[in-house]
Amino acid sequence: MSGVGGREAAVRLQTYTLSGEGWRRSPGETLQCVLADLLHWCDDTQRDFDAALRRARAQHAAAGGEVAGDA
């Protein structure tokens, strides 16, 4: 991650471990929060990838290429 997302991730990581709230949680609860945030990040990344792939396929088709495996 880079840019704003990277800074956000660093802040979240500090919240998990260094904050008062982080210290009150059990290790299992902290892990659950980390994993939930990771799943959100994965969903966002997949949406971004899918959108970029659609644009690339459209650009390829407009240039006269065949689009194989388009769902």
CORTA-V732282 format. One line per field, one symbol per residue. ss: DSSP state (~ for helix, > for strand, _ for the rest). burial: I if it has 24 or more other C-alpha atoms within 12 Angstrom, else O. A space follows every 50 residues. Layout:
BEGIN
ss->???
burial->???
END
This chain:
BEGIN
ss->__~~~~~~~~~~~~~~~__~~~~~__~~~~~~~~~~~~~~~~~~~~~~~~ ~~~~~~~~~~~~_________
burial->OOOOOOOOOOOOOOOIOOOOOOOOOOOOOIOOOOOOOOOOOOOOOOOOOO OOOOOOOOOOOOOOOOOOOOO
END
